[in-house]
Amino acid sequence: MLNPIARFAALTMVGAAVLTAGCATKVSRVDPAEEIALSDQWNNKDSELVATEMINDMLSFPWVSDFELENNERPTIIIQRIANKSHEHIAVDTFVNDIKRALLRSGKADFVVAGEERDAVRDERRDQELNSRNAKEMGQEDAADFALSGSINSIVDEAGKKRVTFYQVDMKLINMESNREVWNGQKKIQKLQER
């Protein structure tokens, strides 16, 4: 038989073990294509769906076939800026990459890099000119034929245990030579969260 102190210590250890086991975190791998919505916030599936629908809409407009007819080549696009004007943090780079993948997968257009990425490539080219036998020449970059820009906006409406989050993604494509807007797209998502 255990004395009262030993019995208390044993029960405390058993209780701690039960509590620890009950609070253990479980992590499992899931297919990235599977939608897991834990909240009404923007998620990876929203990003993918919006990008795919926007690109399909963009390619349904006549700008791409008109350009190919006039120039006998695919158009080149630069992404200027996709601004997050929503109420939450959204990984805009992930959304931009979803857009690029959807458009490149279509085979209808190419991209040129912009901003810091373009500057890094130019720095690398300068370094190669100094240090490589077969360096790529400066001044040989392809120019963008079109510029893509847009924004992600949101509205949150909440009452009691219900919250509706509305997202609107607006994008436009501008002809770099004429400054004409050749496409304007919009995608809306609405999510209901009940507690």
C-alpha positions, 0 to 999 in steps of 0.5 A: 500500500502506498502512503498518502503522499506517494498516492497523491504523487502517483495520482498527480502524474496520472492526471498530468499524463491524461491532460497532456494526452488530451491536449496533444496537437495532431498534424496530418498531411493533406492533399493541397488541392483539397479545400479546408476552410477553417474560417471565412478568411481568404485562403489558398483555394480562393486564390486558385479559383479567382486566378483561374476564372480571371484568366479564363475570362481575360482570354475570352476577350479579343485582345489576345487574338488581335495581338497574335494576328497583328504581330504573329507572336504571343503577347508579353505581359508585365504585372504592375501591382495587385493591391491588397485593400482588404481587411486582412493580410492576404499573401498577394505573391501567392495570388500573383503566382496563381495568375501567372501559372494559369496564364502560362498554362494556357499557352496564350501569353508570356510574362516579363519580370518586374520590380526587384526581380527584374533588377536582380536579373539585370544585376546578374547580367552585369556580373556575367558580362564581367565574369562569363565567356558566354554572357547575355548582352544588356539591352536585349530584354523583351518589352511588355506588350500589356500591363496587368494590375488590380486589387483585392477588396473586402467587406465584413458584415457581422451580427450575433453569431453570423459573419459574412465576408465578401471579397471582390477582385478587380483586374485590368489589362492595359495595352502598353503602346496605346494605353487602351484598357483591353480587358477588365475582369471582376470576381466576387466571393462571399463566405458565411461563417456561423458560430 
